[in-house]
Amino acid sequence: MKRQKRDKASTLFNRGFQAGIDGKSRDTCPVTVTELRSHWMSGWRQGREAHWGGMTGVSAIQAHPALH
């Protein structure tokens, strides 16, 4: 059985969220295409909010419904 690939927007959001949780700068965004960069940045913003709220690691990922 083949595994389905996640759509690009979801993948970029999740990677941005992880970067935000890890405390990385938004300047580390690897995406240069404007339409796709917004998904990474949205995830990064939510990850930073979770980081500032004291969530780290697995607890932050479990609390975030888009990452399930």
MODELLER restraints for C-alpha pairs under 7 A, 6 or more apart:
rsr = mdl.restraints
at = mdl.atoms
rsr.add(forms.Gaussian(group=physical.xy_distance, feature=features.Distance(at['CA:9:A'], at['CA:36:A']), mean=6.76, stdev=0.5))
rsr.add(forms.Gaussian(group=physical.xy_distance, feature=features.Distance(at['CA:9:A'], at['CA:39:A']), mean=5.80, stdev=0.5))
rsr.add(forms.Gaussian(group=physical.xy_distance, feature=features.Distance(at['CA:12:A'], at['CA:39:A']), mean=5.83, stdev=0.5))
rsr.add(forms.Gaussian(group=physical.xy_distance, feature=features.Distance(at['CA:12:A'], at['CA:40:A']), mean=4.80, stdev=0.5))
rsr.add(forms.Gaussian(group=physical.xy_distance, feature=features.Distance(at['CA:13:A'], at['CA:39:A']), mean=4.99, stdev=0.5))
rsr.add(forms.Gaussian(group=physical.xy_distance, feature=features.Distance(at['CA:13:A'], at['CA:40:A']), mean=4.58, stdev=0.5))
rsr.add(forms.Gaussian(group=physical.xy_distance, feature=features.Distance(at['CA:13:A'], at['CA:42:A']), mean=6.47, stdev=0.5))
rsr.add(forms.Gaussian(group=physical.xy_distance, feature=features.Distance(at['CA:13:A'], at['CA:43:A']), mean=4.39, stdev=0.5))
rsr.add(forms.Gaussian(group=physical.xy_distance, feature=features.Distance(at['CA:14:A'], at['CA:43:A']), mean=6.08, stdev=0.5))
rsr.add(forms.Gaussian(group=physical.xy_distance, feature=features.Distance(at['CA:14:A'], at['CA:67:A']), mean=6.43, stdev=0.5))
rsr.add(forms.Gaussian(group=physical.xy_distance, feature=features.Distance(at['CA:15:A'], at['CA:40:A']), mean=6.70, stdev=0.5))
rsr.add(forms.Gaussian(group=physical.xy_distance, feature=features.Distance(at['CA:16:A'], at['CA:40:A']), mean=4.47, stdev=0.5))
rsr.add(forms.Gaussian(group=physical.xy_distance, feature=features.Distance(at['CA:16:A'], at['CA:41:A']), mean=6.12, stdev=0.5))
rsr.add(forms.Gaussian(group=physical.xy_distance, feature=features.Distance(at['CA:16:A'], at['CA:43:A']), mean=4.52, stdev=0.5))
rsr.add(forms.Gaussian(group=physical.xy_distance, feature=features.Distance(at['CA:16:A'], at['CA:44:A']), mean=4.22, stdev=0.5))
rsr.add(forms.Gaussian(group=physical.xy_distance, feature=features.Distance(at['CA:17:A'], at['CA:43:A']), mean=4.07, stdev=0.5))
rsr.add(forms.Gaussian(group=physical.xy_distance, feature=features.Distance(at['CA:17:A'], at['CA:44:A']), mean=4.42, stdev=0.5))
rsr.add(forms.Gaussian(group=physical.xy_distance, feature=features.Distance(at['CA:17:A'], at['CA:46:A']), mean=6.21, stdev=0.5))
rsr.add(forms.Gaussian(group=physical.xy_distance, feature=features.Distance(at['CA:17:A'], at['CA:47:A']), mean=4.32, stdev=0.5))
rsr.add(forms.Gaussian(group=physical.xy_distance, feature=features.Distance(at['CA:18:A'], at['CA:47:A']), mean=6.36, stdev=0.5))
rsr.add(forms.Gaussian(group=physical.xy_distance, feature=features.Distance(at['CA:19:A'], at['CA:44:A']), mean=6.13, stdev=0.5))
rsr.add(forms.Gaussian(group=physical.xy_distance, feature=features.Distance(at['CA:20:A'], at['CA:44:A']), mean=4.48, stdev=0.5))
rsr.add(forms.Gaussian(group=physical.xy_distance, feature=features.Distance(at['CA:20:A'], at['CA:45:A']), mean=6.55, stdev=0.5))
rsr.add(forms.Gaussian(group=physical.xy_distance, feature=features.Distance(at['CA:20:A'], at['CA:47:A']), mean=4.13, stdev=0.5))
rsr.add(forms.Gaussian(group=physical.xy_distance, feature=features.Distance(at['CA:20:A'], at['CA:48:A']), mean=4.46, stdev=0.5))
rsr.add(forms.Gaussian(group=physical.xy_distance, feature=features.Distance(at['CA:21:A'], at['CA:47:A']), mean=4.64, stdev=0.5))
rsr.add(forms.Gaussian(group=physical.xy_distance, feature=features.Distance(at['CA:21:A'], at['CA:48:A']), mean=5.62, stdev=0.5))
rsr.add(forms.Gaussian(group=physical.xy_distance, feature=features.Distance(at['CA:21:A'], at['CA:50:A']), mean=6.62, stdev=0.5))
rsr.add(forms.Gaussian(group=physical.xy_distance, feature=features.Distance(at['CA:21:A'], at['CA:51:A']), mean=5.08, stdev=0.5))
rsr.add(forms.Gaussian(group=physical.xy_distance, feature=features.Distance(at['CA:21:A'], at['CA:56:A']), mean=6.24, stdev=0.5))
rsr.add(forms.Gaussian(group=physical.xy_distance, feature=features.Distance(at['CA:23:A'], at['CA:48:A']), mean=6.77, stdev=0.5))
rsr.add(forms.Gaussian(group=physical.xy_distance, feature=features.Distance(at['CA:31:A'], at['CA:37:A']), mean=5.29, stdev=0.5))
rsr.add(forms.Gaussian(group=physical.xy_distance, feature=features.Distance(at['CA:50:A'], at['CA:60:A']), mean=6.44, stdev=0.5))
rsr.add(forms.Gaussian(group=physical.xy_distance, feature=features.Distance(at['CA:61:A'], at['CA:67:A']), mean=6.40, stdev=0.5))
